[in-house]
Amino acid sequence: MRQGLDKLLAAVSRSFYLTIRVLPPALRTPVGLGYLLARASDTVADSAEASPAARLEALRCMGEALAAPGLPPPDLSSFASGVPDPAERALLATIPSLWEALAEASRADREEIVAVLRVILEGQALDLTRFALGEGPAVRALATAGELEDYTYRVAGCVGVFWTRICLLHLPRYAPGVEPEALARLGASFGQGLQLVNILRDAPADLVQGRCYLPAAELPVSPEALRADPAAARAVCDRWMERTRERLADGFAYIEAIRPWRIRLACFLPWALGVRTVARMERSRPLETAVRVKVPRPEVRRIFFWGIVGALGNAPLRWAAGRVRKA
């Protein structure tokens, strides 16, 4: 990856930067570039000082420019004033450089990056339409479990598919003996599990902002009532934590199926952090505590060490997974 983009990636996401660093060199540029473009669109979607209509228009323009290689990149600099993080402001300023890097990528890499970004943009636009365009201070929730599953696929599950396809493109022996379609399904489920971890962990902050990703059809009270009685959603949270564990189990099956040790390590890190975050949420229940669950740095360092051991083969991988589960 270009040195400037590499530094930018380190600034906007230290955790994902670690993942990028352990990837084989051929994968660092397409994966890192795809991440930065998705992070830029996410920054626009979350820009507090811009109107929802303006954010939707920017996402639409970004999608159009991705679909037509001859179009110039969208100018996203006007959104910088609503972004408190200086690294994310710098990210918006580098959109022309990101577009140039995308144009210089191989045709196969570019097609995969564009395909996943268009799905992500659709998910971000749908999220804005559901929540930011509503009227009044009422809490708005997703209607059904199907809507939640669809959302997690659009913003994260599709990334698991992209990851699988880009790795198969560059590494023919990526997952010997496993059909690409079956591997992509596991990758999608893995991504959805990681997104569910984020949704459950961020539920208190989302509720304050009038968003509820827990399906209204499953809640025993109105989404608005959760502000006064968050414990009412305990059974619903428990069901979705179980669903998260199922998705993360698919993630572990994905890690077992692949062979390159670097990518095993890159996948093990988010899987282990997801498992440890779920374990902490079982003690500090979602919605019932204002403290955002976070895995401490010493534990992250232990996970990294276990991941290095686990990358060596399936037996060491199961040992490492056992350490994560018992930590």
C-alpha positions as CSV (number, residue, x, y, z in Angstrom):
1,M,0.0,0.0,0.0
2,R,1.2,3.5,-0.7
3,Q,3.0,5.0,2.3
4,G,0.5,7.9,2.7
5,L,-2.5,5.6,2.7
6,D,-0.7,3.3,5.0
7,K,-0.3,6.1,7.6
8,L,-3.9,7.1,7.1
9,L,-5.1,3.6,7.8
10,A,-3.0,3.5,11.0
11,A,-4.6,6.8,12.1
12,V,-8.2,6.0,11.5
13,S,-8.2,2.4,12.8
14,R,-5.3,1.1,14.9
15,S,-7.0,-2.3,15.4
16,F,-7.7,-2.9,11.7
17,Y,-4.2,-1.5,10.9
18,L,-2.8,-4.5,12.9
19,T,-4.9,-6.8,10.7
20,I,-3.6,-5.2,7.5
21,R,0.0,-5.4,8.7
22,V,-0.1,-9.2,9.0
23,L,-1.7,-9.8,5.6
24,P,0.5,-11.0,2.6
25,P,1.8,-8.0,0.7
26,A,-0.4,-8.7,-2.3
27,L,-3.6,-8.2,-0.2
28,R,-2.6,-5.1,1.8
29,T,-3.5,-2.6,-0.9
30,P,-6.9,-3.9,-2.1
31,V,-8.1,-4.7,1.5
32,G,-6.7,-1.5,2.9
33,L,-8.1,0.6,0.0
34,G,-11.5,-1.0,0.3
35,Y,-11.5,-0.3,4.1
36,L,-10.5,3.4,3.7
37,L,-13.2,4.0,1.1
38,A,-15.9,2.3,3.3
39,R,-14.7,4.3,6.3
40,A,-14.9,7.5,4.3
41,S,-18.5,6.8,3.4
42,D,-19.3,5.9,7.0
43,T,-17.8,9.2,8.1
44,V,-20.1,11.1,5.8
45,A,-23.1,9.1,6.9
46,D,-22.3,10.0,10.6
47,S,-21.4,13.6,9.9
48,A,-23.5,15.4,12.6
49,E,-23.5,18.9,11.2
50,A,-24.8,17.9,7.7
51,S,-28.4,17.3,7.1
52,P,-29.5,13.7,6.5
53,A,-30.6,14.7,3.0
54,A,-27.1,16.1,2.2
55,R,-25.5,12.9,3.6
56,L,-27.8,10.8,1.4
57,E,-26.9,12.8,-1.6
58,A,-23.2,12.4,-1.0
59,L,-23.5,8.7,-0.6
60,R,-25.5,8.6,-3.9
61,C,-22.8,10.6,-5.7
62,M,-20.1,8.3,-4.3
63,G,-22.0,5.2,-5.6
64,E,-22.5,6.8,-9.0
65,A,-18.8,7.7,-9.3
66,L,-17.8,4.1,-8.3
67,A,-20.2,2.7,-11.0
68,A,-18.7,4.9,-13.7
69,P,-14.9,4.9,-13.7
70,G,-14.7,8.0,-15.8
71,L,-16.5,10.2,-13.2
72,P,-14.4,12.3,-10.8
73,P,-14.5,11.4,-7.1
74,P,-17.2,13.2,-5.1
75,D,-16.1,16.3,-3.1
76,L,-16.6,15.3,0.5
77,S,-14.6,18.2,2.1
78,S,-17.8,20.0,3.1
79,F,-18.6,17.3,5.6
80,A,-15.3,17.7,7.5
81,S,-16.6,20.4,9.8
82,G,-19.1,17.9,11.3
83,V,-16.3,15.3,12.0
84,P,-14.6,15.7,15.4
85,D,-11.8,13.1,14.7
86,P,-8.9,14.8,12.9
87,A,-7.9,11.5,11.3
88,E,-11.3,11.1,9.8
89,R,-11.2,14.7,8.6
90,A,-7.9,13.9,6.9
91,L,-9.5,10.9,5.4
92,L,-12.2,12.9,3.6
93,A,-9.5,15.2,2.3
94,T,-7.7,12.3,0.7
95,I,-10.7,11.0,-1.4
96,P,-8.9,12.1,-4.7
97,S,-5.9,10.0,-3.7
98,L,-8.1,7.0,-2.8
99,W,-9.8,7.3,-6.2
100,E,-6.5,7.5,-7.9
101,A,-5.3,4.3,-6.1
102,L,-8.6,2.6,-7.1
103,A,-8.0,3.5,-10.7
104,E,-4.5,2.1,-10.6
105,A,-5.6,-1.2,-9.0
106,S,-5.9,-4.3,-11.2
107,R,-9.2,-4.7,-12.9
108,A,-10.1,-7.8,-10.8
109,D,-9.2,-6.0,-7.5
110,R,-11.1,-2.9,-8.6
111,E,-14.2,-4.9,-9.5
112,E,-14.3,-6.6,-6.1
113,I,-13.7,-3.3,-4.2
114,V,-16.4,-1.5,-6.1
115,A,-18.9,-4.4,-5.7
116,V,-18.5,-4.5,-1.9
117,L,-18.6,-0.7,-1.6
118,R,-21.9,-0.5,-3.5
119,V,-23.5,-2.9,-1.0
120,I,-22.1,-1.0,1.9
121,L,-23.3,2.3,0.5
122,E,-26.8,0.9,0.2
123,G,-26.7,-0.2,3.8
124,Q,-25.5,3.2,5.0
125,A,-28.2,4.9,3.0
126,L,-30.9,2.6,4.3
127,D,-29.7,3.3,7.8
128,L,-29.9,7.0,7.3
129,T,-33.4,6.7,5.8
130,R,-34.7,4.6,8.7
131,F,-33.3,6.7,11.5
132,A,-31.9,10.2,10.6
133,L,-34.9,11.1,8.4
134,G,-37.5,10.4,11.1
135,E,-39.4,13.2,12.7
136,G,-39.4,14.1,16.4
137,P,-37.4,12.7,19.4
138,A,-39.0,9.3,19.4
139,V,-36.8,6.2,19.4
140,R,-37.1,4.4,16.1
141,A,-36.3,0.7,15.8
142,L,-35.8,-1.9,13.1
143,A,-39.1,-3.7,12.5
144,T,-38.2,-7.4,12.3
145,A,-35.3,-9.8,12.7
146,G,-35.2,-10.0,8.9
147,E,-34.4,-6.3,8.8
148,L,-31.6,-6.7,11.3
149,E,-30.1,-9.7,9.4
150,D,-30.3,-7.7,6.2
151,Y,-28.6,-4.7,7.7
152,T,-25.7,-6.7,9.2
153,Y,-25.2,-8.3,5.8
154,R,-25.1,-5.0,4.0
155,V,-22.6,-3.3,6.3
156,A,-20.5,-6.3,7.4
157,G,-21.5,-9.7,6.0
158,C,-20.7,-8.5,2.4
159,V,-17.2,-7.6,3.7
160,G,-16.7,-11.3,4.6
161,V,-17.7,-12.2,1.0
162,F,-15.3,-9.6,-0.3
163,W,-12.5,-10.8,1.9
164,T,-13.0,-14.4,0.7
165,R,-13.2,-13.5,-3.0
166,I,-10.1,-11.2,-2.9
167,C,-8.1,-13.8,-1.0
168,L,-9.1,-16.6,-3.5
169,L,-8.1,-14.2,-6.3
170,H,-4.6,-13.8,-5.0
171,L,-4.0,-17.1,-3.2
172,P,-5.2,-20.2,-5.1
173,R,-4.4,-22.4,-2.1
174,Y,-6.4,-20.2,0.3
175,A,-8.8,-22.9,1.4
176,P,-8.1,-26.2,-0.3
177,G,-11.0,-28.6,-0.4
178,V,-13.7,-26.0,0.4
179,E,-16.1,-24.8,-2.2
180,P,-15.7,-21.0,-2.7
181,E,-19.5,-20.5,-2.3
182,A,-19.5,-22.4,1.1
183,L,-16.5,-20.4,2.2
184,A,-18.1,-17.1,1.2
185,R,-21.2,-18.0,3.2
186,L,-19.1,-18.6,6.3
187,G,-17.3,-15.3,5.7
188,A,-20.6,-13.5,5.4
189,S,-21.8,-15.0,8.7
190,F,-18.5,-14.2,10.3
191,G,-18.9,-10.5,9.3
192,Q,-22.5,-10.4,10.5
193,G,-21.4,-11.8,13.9
194,L,-18.8,-9.1,14.3
195,Q,-21.4,-6.4,13.4
196,L,-23.8,-7.9,15.9
197,V,-21.1,-7.5,18.6
198,N,-20.9,-3.8,17.7
199,I,-24.7,-3.4,17.7
200,L,-25.2,-5.0,21.1
201,R,-22.2,-3.2,22.6
202,D,-23.3,0.2,21.3
203,A,-27.0,-0.3,22.2
204,P,-27.0,2.2,25.1
205,A,-25.4,5.0,23.0
206,D,-27.7,4.3,20.0
207,L,-30.8,4.4,22.3
208,V,-29.8,7.9,23.5
209,Q,-29.6,9.0,19.9
210,G,-33.0,7.6,19.1
211,R,-31.9,4.4,17.3
212,C,-32.7,0.8,18.3
213,Y,-31.4,-2.1,16.2
214,L,-33.2,-4.7,18.3
215,P,-36.3,-5.6,16.3
216,A,-39.5,-3.9,17.5
217,A,-41.5,-7.1,16.8
218,E,-39.5,-8.9,19.5
219,L,-39.7,-6.2,22.2
220,P,-42.2,-6.5,25.0
221,V,-42.5,-2.7,25.2
222,S,-42.2,0.1,22.8
223,P,-38.7,1.2,21.7
224,E,-39.3,4.5,23.4
225,A,-40.0,2.8,26.7
226,L,-36.6,1.2,26.7
227,R,-35.1,4.5,27.8
228,A,-36.8,4.2,31.1
229,D,-36.8,0.4,31.4
230,P,-33.8,-1.0,29.5
231,A,-34.1,-4.3,31.4
232,A,-37.3,-5.0,29.5
233,A,-35.1,-5.9,26.5
234,R,-33.0,-8.4,28.4
235,A,-34.6,-11.5,26.9
236,V,-34.3,-10.0,23.4
237,C,-30.6,-9.1,24.0
238,D,-30.0,-12.6,25.2
239,R,-31.4,-14.1,22.0
240,W,-29.3,-11.9,19.9
241,M,-26.2,-12.6,21.9
242,E,-26.9,-16.3,21.3
243,R,-27.3,-15.5,17.6
244,T,-24.0,-13.6,17.8
245,R,-22.2,-16.6,19.3
246,E,-23.6,-18.8,16.4
247,R,-22.3,-16.3,13.8
248,L,-18.9,-16.3,15.6
249,A,-18.8,-20.1,15.5
250,D,-19.1,-19.8,11.7
251,G,-16.2,-17.4,11.9
252,F,-14.1,-20.0,13.7
253,A,-15.1,-22.6,11.1
254,Y,-13.9,-20.1,8.5
255,I,-10.5,-19.7,10.2
256,E,-10.1,-23.5,10.4
257,A,-10.8,-23.8,6.6
258,I,-8.1,-21.4,5.4
259,R,-4.4,-22.1,5.3
260,P,-2.1,-19.0,4.9
261,W,-0.9,-18.4,8.4
262,R,-0.9,-14.6,8.0
263,I,-4.6,-14.5,7.1
264,R,-5.4,-17.0,9.8
265,L,-3.9,-14.6,12.3
266,A,-5.6,-11.6,10.6
267,C,-9.0,-13.4,11.0
268,F,-8.3,-14.8,14.5
269,L,-7.8,-11.3,16.0
270,P,-11.3,-9.9,15.3
271,W,-12.9,-13.3,16.1
272,A,-11.2,-13.5,19.5
273,L,-12.0,-9.8,20.3
274,G,-15.6,-10.5,19.4
275,V,-15.7,-13.6,21.6
276,R,-14.2,-11.7,24.6
277,T,-16.5,-8.8,24.1
278,V,-19.6,-11.1,24.2
279,A,-18.3,-12.7,27.4
280,R,-17.9,-9.2,28.9
281,M,-21.4,-8.2,27.8
282,E,-22.8,-11.3,29.6
283,R,-21.5,-9.8,32.8
284,S,-22.3,-6.1,31.9
285,R,-25.6,-6.6,30.1
286,P,-26.3,-4.5,27.0
287,L,-28.6,-1.6,27.5
288,E,-28.4,-2.0,31.3
289,T,-25.1,-0.2,31.7
290,A,-23.9,3.0,30.3
291,V,-20.2,1.8,30.3
292,R,-19.1,0.7,26.8
293,V,-17.7,-2.8,27.0
294,K,-14.0,-2.8,25.9
295,V,-11.4,-5.5,25.9
296,P,-8.3,-4.2,27.9
297,R,-5.0,-3.8,26.2
298,P,-3.2,-6.5,28.2
299,E,-5.8,-9.0,27.0
300,V,-5.5,-7.8,23.4
301,R,-1.7,-8.5,23.7
302,R,-2.4,-12.0,25.0
303,I,-4.9,-12.6,22.1
304,F,-2.3,-11.5,19.6
305,F,0.2,-14.0,21.0
306,W,-2.4,-16.8,21.1
307,G,-3.3,-15.9,17.5
308,I,0.4,-16.3,16.4
309,V,0.4,-19.8,17.9
310,G,-3.0,-20.6,16.5
311,A,-2.0,-19.6,12.9
312,L,0.4,-22.6,12.8
313,G,-2.2,-25.3,12.3
314,N,-5.7,-26.5,13.4
315,A,-4.5,-28.2,16.6
316,P,-2.7,-25.0,17.8
317,L,-5.7,-23.0,16.6
318,R,-8.1,-25.0,18.8
319,W,-5.7,-24.5,21.8
320,A,-5.7,-20.8,21.1
321,A,-9.5,-20.7,20.8
322,G,-9.7,-22.5,24.1
323,R,-7.5,-19.9,25.8
324,V,-9.7,-17.1,24.4
325,R,-12.9,-18.7,25.7
326,K,-11.5,-19.3,29.2
327,A,-9.8,-15.9,29.6
